[in-house]
């Protein structure tokens, strides 16, 4: 596990995941801590209510001083760190942003936004950073439009969202990084307090205005609502940005796959699902055992923390033939990349829509698309993606 805490391990964690899995799909590592790398075992942990997400009770046991960290206090107010019944109530509230009707209604807007971002790349006379040109602005424009965030504020969010997710990293605890996450959570909360007041005075056709009009905002309470809006904004584009970057990197590395998808855009759904399996934007999640139980023959005492390595589960050879190869024609399996069970990611349909739209457009509009130099990975483990991905046509 310690190797995953190094820059080299984070740059290419897959050999390390293989080593962990070779010791068993469920591997106890010291008292009170277990790593889950097997697909079936990860699927059970994510779906079984006996395995609970980090909540205030778990934090009080493991990190008695956690409330002094502003970004962790923010997380504790969201559905991400809540179990039933609080999680059920808050998920229902947040779910209004991602109804099937809302997502379907965005299809034409996503297409128009993607086309507008791709067009300048075709005429650029120098290499372009795909992350800056498309992978960030597309999902942030979509989630901001959905929530009701003014277009002029979009660029303001990127560094703050980047810093806030430091609080969610596997080895979170570096004082400097937590200070950045704390500052970001404070600034984002202040922003949404102001935006809520503006939408109260001037409603629009957006999720925030709908929440205010329905009275659901009062159900959650001001502090909870603001925390959830921050979560929806950050989660709404951080993972999709990484999905777009990781997916394009695969197509650049294997031009035959890019050529095939260019010729058959109807295969986009299968390609995106394989991208999610092969190099998922979120690599890990966690749970703790709510009672004494057993997993793959391994005893798991109540209170045990489980690190569920989604990326390792996606390459479990017991579930996927040739797991280290990108094979979009493989038989589909329920993806764990967006989680499963009660905490399945609400934004998954939107992320899939954006990726299934963007990749065929990229390949069609940019027939000469190729890499233009070495890519730069973000130095992260939990949120895996690129800082820079230079391309040319």
C-alpha positions as CSV (number, residue, x, y, z in Angstrom):
1,X,0.0,0.0,0.0
2,X,2.8,2.4,0.8
3,X,4.0,2.3,-2.8
4,X,0.6,3.8,-3.8
5,X,1.5,6.9,-1.7
6,X,4.5,7.6,-4.0
7,X,4.4,9.8,-7.1
8,X,5.6,6.7,-9.1
9,X,2.8,4.6,-7.7
10,X,0.2,7.2,-8.5
11,X,1.4,7.6,-12.0
12,X,0.8,3.9,-12.8
13,X,-1.0,2.2,-10.0
14,X,-2.2,-0.9,-12.0
15,X,0.9,-3.1,-11.4
16,X,0.5,-2.3,-7.7
17,X,-3.2,-3.2,-7.8
18,X,-2.2,-6.5,-9.4
19,X,0.2,-7.3,-6.6
20,X,-2.4,-6.5,-4.0
21,X,-5.0,-8.7,-5.8
22,X,-2.5,-11.6,-6.1
23,X,-2.6,-11.8,-2.3
24,X,-6.3,-12.3,-2.4
25,X,-9.4,-10.3,-3.4
26,X,-9.9,-9.2,0.3
27,X,-6.6,-8.4,2.1
28,X,-6.4,-7.4,5.7
29,X,-3.6,-5.0,6.2
30,X,-3.2,-4.4,9.9
31,X,-5.8,-4.1,12.6
32,X,-9.0,-2.5,11.4
33,X,-8.0,-2.0,7.8
34,X,-8.8,-4.2,4.7
35,X,-8.3,-3.7,1.0
36,X,-10.8,-5.0,-1.5
37,X,-9.6,-5.6,-5.1
38,X,-11.9,-8.3,-6.4
39,X,-14.9,-7.5,-8.6
40,X,-17.4,-9.7,-6.8
41,X,-16.2,-8.6,-3.4
42,X,-16.3,-4.9,-4.3
43,X,-19.7,-5.3,-5.8
44,X,-21.0,-6.8,-2.6
45,X,-19.5,-4.2,-0.3
46,X,-21.0,-1.4,-2.4
47,X,-24.5,-2.9,-2.4
48,X,-24.7,-4.5,1.1
49,X,-26.1,-2.2,3.8
50,X,-23.9,-3.8,6.3
51,X,-21.0,-1.9,4.8
52,X,-21.5,1.8,5.6
53,X,-19.9,5.0,4.2
54,X,-17.7,7.2,6.3
55,X,-20.0,9.2,8.7
56,X,-19.6,11.3,11.8
57,X,-19.6,8.2,14.0
58,X,-16.8,6.6,12.0
59,X,-14.8,9.8,12.0
60,X,-15.2,10.3,15.7
61,X,-13.6,6.8,16.2
62,X,-10.8,7.1,13.7
63,X,-10.1,10.9,13.7
64,X,-11.4,12.5,16.9
65,X,-10.2,16.0,15.8
66,X,-11.7,15.8,12.3
67,X,-14.1,18.7,12.9
68,X,-11.2,21.1,12.9
69,X,-10.8,20.5,9.1
70,X,-13.3,22.7,7.3
71,X,-13.4,20.5,4.1
72,X,-14.2,17.4,6.2
73,X,-16.9,19.2,8.0
74,X,-18.3,20.1,4.5
75,X,-18.2,16.5,3.4
76,X,-20.0,15.3,6.6
77,X,-23.0,17.5,5.6
78,X,-23.4,15.9,2.2
79,X,-24.9,12.6,1.2
80,X,-21.4,11.4,0.4
81,X,-20.7,10.9,4.1
82,X,-24.2,10.0,5.3
83,X,-26.0,6.7,5.8
84,X,-29.7,6.0,5.9
85,X,-32.0,7.6,6.8
86,X,-30.2,10.9,6.3
87,X,-28.6,9.7,3.0
88,X,-32.0,8.7,1.6
89,X,-33.5,12.1,2.4
90,X,-30.6,14.1,1.0
91,X,-30.3,11.9,-2.1
92,X,-33.9,12.5,-2.9
93,X,-33.2,16.2,-2.7
94,X,-30.1,16.1,-4.9
95,X,-31.7,13.7,-7.3
96,X,-33.8,16.5,-8.7
97,X,-30.8,17.7,-10.6
98,X,-30.4,14.5,-12.5
99,X,-33.8,13.3,-13.5
100,X,-34.1,11.4,-16.8
101,X,-36.1,14.4,-18.1
102,X,-33.4,16.9,-17.3
103,X,-30.6,14.8,-18.6
104,X,-32.4,13.9,-21.9
105,X,-33.2,17.6,-22.4
106,X,-29.5,18.4,-22.3
107,X,-28.5,16.2,-25.3
108,X,-28.8,19.0,-27.9
109,X,-27.0,21.5,-25.6
110,X,-24.2,19.0,-24.9
111,X,-23.7,18.5,-28.7
112,X,-23.7,22.2,-29.4
113,X,-21.2,22.9,-26.6
114,X,-18.9,20.1,-27.7
115,X,-19.0,21.2,-31.3
116,X,-18.2,24.8,-30.3
117,X,-15.2,23.7,-28.2
118,X,-13.8,21.3,-30.9
119,X,-14.1,23.6,-33.9
120,X,-11.2,25.9,-32.9
121,X,-8.9,22.9,-32.5
122,X,-9.3,22.1,-36.2
123,X,-7.8,25.4,-37.2
124,X,-5.2,25.8,-34.5
125,X,-1.7,26.4,-35.8
126,X,-0.1,24.9,-32.7
127,X,-0.7,22.0,-30.4
128,X,-3.7,22.3,-28.1
129,X,-4.1,21.0,-24.5
130,X,-7.2,18.9,-24.7
131,X,-7.9,19.2,-21.0
132,X,-8.0,23.0,-21.1
133,X,-9.8,23.1,-24.5
134,X,-12.5,20.5,-24.1
135,X,-12.3,18.1,-21.1
136,X,-12.7,20.8,-18.5
137,X,-15.0,23.4,-20.2
138,X,-17.5,20.9,-21.5
139,X,-18.6,19.3,-18.2
140,X,-18.4,22.5,-16.2
141,X,-20.6,24.3,-18.7
142,X,-23.1,21.5,-18.5
143,X,-23.3,21.3,-14.8
144,X,-23.3,25.0,-14.3
145,X,-26.2,25.3,-16.8
146,X,-28.1,22.5,-14.9
147,X,-27.6,24.1,-11.5
148,X,-28.1,27.7,-12.6
149,X,-24.5,29.0,-12.2
150,X,-23.8,32.1,-14.4
151,X,-21.5,31.3,-17.4
152,X,-19.2,34.1,-16.3
153,X,-18.3,32.2,-13.1
154,X,-17.3,28.9,-14.7
155,X,-13.5,29.5,-14.8
156,X,-13.5,30.6,-11.2
157,X,-14.5,27.0,-10.1
158,X,-11.7,25.0,-11.6
159,X,-8.9,25.7,-9.2
160,X,-11.2,25.6,-6.2
161,X,-12.8,22.2,-7.3
162,X,-9.3,20.9,-7.8
163,X,-8.2,21.9,-4.3
164,X,-11.4,20.7,-2.6
165,X,-11.0,17.1,-3.9
166,X,-7.7,16.9,-2.1
167,X,-9.9,16.3,1.0
168,X,-11.2,13.1,-0.6
169,X,-7.8,11.6,-1.6
170,X,-6.9,8.2,-0.2
171,X,-3.9,9.5,1.8
172,X,-5.5,12.8,2.7
173,X,-3.8,14.4,5.7
174,X,-1.0,16.6,4.3
175,X,-1.4,19.8,6.2
176,X,-0.7,22.0,3.2
177,X,-3.1,20.1,1.0
178,X,-5.9,20.1,3.6
179,X,-5.4,23.9,4.1
180,X,-6.0,24.3,0.3
181,X,-9.1,22.1,0.5
182,X,-10.4,24.1,3.5
183,X,-9.9,27.4,1.8
184,X,-11.7,26.1,-1.3
185,X,-14.6,24.7,0.7
186,X,-15.0,28.1,2.5
187,X,-15.0,30.0,-0.8
188,X,-17.4,27.7,-2.5
189,X,-19.8,27.8,0.4
190,X,-19.8,31.6,0.4
191,X,-20.4,31.6,-3.4
192,X,-23.5,29.3,-3.1
193,X,-24.9,31.2,-0.2
194,X,-24.8,34.3,-2.4
195,X,-26.2,32.5,-5.4
196,X,-29.1,31.1,-3.5
197,X,-30.0,34.6,-2.4
198,X,-29.8,35.8,-6.0
199,X,-32.0,32.9,-7.2
200,X,-34.5,33.6,-4.5
201,X,-34.9,37.2,-5.9
202,X,-34.5,36.3,-9.6
203,X,-35.6,32.7,-10.3
204,X,-34.5,31.0,-13.5
205,X,-35.0,27.7,-15.4
206,X,-32.5,25.7,-13.3
207,X,-32.3,23.2,-10.5
208,X,-31.5,25.8,-7.8
209,X,-34.6,27.8,-8.7
210,X,-36.7,24.7,-8.7
211,X,-35.5,23.7,-5.3
212,X,-36.3,27.1,-3.9
213,X,-39.8,27.1,-5.5
214,X,-40.7,23.7,-4.2
215,X,-39.7,24.4,-0.6
216,X,-37.2,21.5,-0.7
217,X,-34.5,23.9,0.4
218,X,-36.2,24.3,3.7
219,X,-36.3,20.6,4.1
220,X,-32.6,20.3,3.9
221,X,-31.7,23.4,5.9
222,X,-29.4,26.2,4.6
223,X,-26.1,24.6,5.6
224,X,-27.0,21.2,4.2
225,X,-28.3,22.7,1.0
226,X,-25.2,24.8,0.4
227,X,-22.9,21.8,1.1
228,X,-24.9,19.7,-1.4
229,X,-24.7,22.3,-4.2
230,X,-21.0,22.4,-3.7
231,X,-20.9,18.6,-4.0
232,X,-23.1,18.6,-7.1
233,X,-21.0,21.2,-8.8
234,X,-17.6,19.5,-8.0
235,X,-18.7,16.0,-8.7
236,X,-20.6,17.1,-11.8
237,X,-17.4,17.9,-13.7
238,X,-14.4,16.5,-11.9
239,X,-15.1,12.9,-12.8
240,X,-16.3,13.7,-16.3
241,X,-13.2,15.8,-17.0
242,X,-11.1,12.8,-16.0
243,X,-13.3,10.4,-18.0
244,X,-12.8,12.5,-21.2
245,X,-9.0,12.8,-20.7
246,X,-8.4,9.1,-19.8
247,X,-10.6,8.0,-22.6
248,X,-8.9,10.1,-25.3
249,X,-5.5,8.9,-24.0
250,X,-6.6,5.4,-24.8
251,X,-7.7,6.3,-28.3
252,X,-4.4,8.2,-29.0
253,X,-2.4,5.2,-27.7
254,X,-4.4,2.8,-29.9
255,X,-5.3,4.5,-33.2
256,X,-7.1,1.4,-34.6
257,X,-9.7,1.9,-31.9
258,X,-10.0,5.6,-32.8
259,X,-10.4,4.7,-36.5
260,X,-13.1,2.2,-35.7
261,X,-15.1,4.5,-33.5
262,X,-14.7,7.3,-36.1
263,X,-16.2,4.9,-38.7
264,X,-18.9,3.6,-36.3
265,X,-20.0,6.3,-33.9
266,X,-22.9,4.1,-32.8
267,X,-20.3,2.1,-30.8
268,X,-19.7,5.1,-28.5
269,X,-21.7,3.5,-25.7
270,X,-19.5,0.3,-25.7
271,X,-16.3,2.4,-25.9
272,X,-17.2,4.6,-23.0
273,X,-18.1,1.6,-20.8
274,X,-14.8,0.1,-21.6
275,X,-13.0,3.4,-20.9
276,X,-14.7,3.4,-17.5
277,X,-13.5,-0.1,-16.8
278,X,-10.0,0.2,-18.2
279,X,-8.9,3.5,-16.5
280,X,-11.8,4.9,-14.4
281,X,-11.8,8.5,-13.3
282,X,-12.4,7.6,-9.7
283,X,-10.1,4.8,-8.6
284,X,-11.1,4.0,-5.0
285,X,-13.9,4.5,-2.5
286,X,-14.3,3.4,1.1
287,X,-16.7,1.7,3.5
288,X,-16.6,0.4,7.1
289,X,-18.2,-2.7,8.5
290,X,-21.4,-1.9,10.5
291,X,-21.3,-5.4,12.1
292,X,-19.1,-8.4,12.3
293,X,-19.2,-10.2,9.0
294,X,-17.3,-12.2,6.4
295,X,-16.1,-11.3,2.9
296,X,-14.6,-14.0,0.6
297,X,-13.9,-16.1,3.6
298,X,-12.1,-13.3,5.4
299,X,-13.5,-12.2,8.8
300,X,-14.3,-8.5,8.9
301,X,-15.0,-7.3,12.4
302,X,-17.4,-4.4,13.0
303,X,-15.7,-1.0,12.6
304,X,-13.1,-2.3,10.0
305,X,-12.4,0.3,7.3
306,X,-12.4,-1.2,3.8
307,X,-10.6,0.5,0.9
308,X,-12.5,-0.6,-2.2
309,X,-10.2,-0.3,-5.2
310,X,-12.7,0.2,-8.1
311,X,-9.9,0.3,-10.7
312,X,-8.5,-3.1,-9.5
313,X,-12.0,-4.6,-9.5
314,X,-12.4,-3.5,-13.1
315,X,-9.3,-5.5,-14.0
316,X,-10.1,-8.6,-12.0
317,X,-9.2,-11.6,-14.3
318,X,-11.9,-13.7,-12.6
319,X,-14.5,-11.4,-14.1
320,X,-12.8,-10.0,-17.2
321,X,-10.7,-11.9,-19.8
322,X,-7.5,-10.1,-20.8
323,X,-8.2,-7.4,-18.2
324,X,-5.2,-5.2,-19.1
325,X,-6.3,-4.8,-22.7
326,X,-8.8,-2.2,-24.0
327,X,-11.5,-4.4,-25.6
328,X,-14.7,-2.5,-26.2
329,X,-16.4,-5.6,-27.7
330,X,-16.1,-7.5,-24.4
331,X,-19.4,-8.8,-22.9
332,X,-20.7,-6.0,-20.8
333,X,-20.7,-6.2,-17.0
334,X,-22.3,-3.9,-14.5
335,X,-19.7,-1.1,-14.1
336,X,-18.5,-0.2,-10.6
337,X,-16.8,2.9,-11.8
338,X,-19.7,5.1,-10.6
339,X,-20.2,2.9,-7.5
340,X,-23.3,0.7,-6.9
341,X,-26.2,0.3,-4.5
342,X,-27.6,3.1,-2.5
343,X,-24.6,5.4,-3.1
344,X,-24.5,4.9,-6.9
345,X,-23.4,8.2,-8.5
346,X,-26.4,10.3,-9.4
347,X,-24.5,12.1,-12.1
348,X,-23.5,8.9,-14.0
349,X,-26.1,9.3,-16.8
350,X,-24.9,12.8,-17.4
351,X,-21.3,11.9,-17.5
352,X,-22.0,9.1,-19.9
353,X,-24.1,11.4,-22.1
354,X,-21.2,13.9,-22.3
355,X,-18.6,11.2,-23.1
356,X,-20.8,9.4,-25.7
357,X,-21.4,12.7,-27.4
358,X,-17.8,14.1,-27.3
359,X,-15.7,11.2,-28.6
360,X,-17.5,10.6,-31.9
361,X,-17.6,14.4,-32.5
362,X,-13.9,14.7,-31.8
363,X,-13.0,11.9,-34.2
364,X,-15.3,13.1,-36.9
365,X,-14.3,16.8,-36.8
366,X,-10.6,16.1,-36.3
367,X,-9.7,13.2,-38.7
368,X,-5.9,13.8,-38.2
369,X,-6.2,13.9,-34.4
370,X,-3.0,12.6,-32.7
371,X,-0.8,13.2,-29.6
372,X,1.4,16.3,-29.8
373,X,3.8,15.5,-26.9
374,X,4.0,13.8,-23.5
375,X,0.9,14.0,-21.4
376,X,1.1,15.1,-17.7
377,X,-0.8,13.1,-15.2
378,X,-2.3,14.8,-12.1
379,X,-0.5,13.6,-9.0
380,X,-3.5,11.9,-7.6
381,X,-4.7,8.4,-6.8
382,X,-8.4,8.7,-5.9
383,X,-9.2,11.1,-8.8
384,X,-7.2,9.8,-11.7
385,X,-6.8,12.1,-14.7
386,X,-4.5,14.4,-16.7
387,X,-3.3,17.9,-16.0
388,X,-2.2,18.2,-19.6
389,X,-3.0,16.2,-22.7
390,X,-1.5,17.9,-25.8
391,X,-3.0,17.1,-29.2
392,X,-2.7,18.3,-32.8
393,X,-4.5,17.7,-36.0
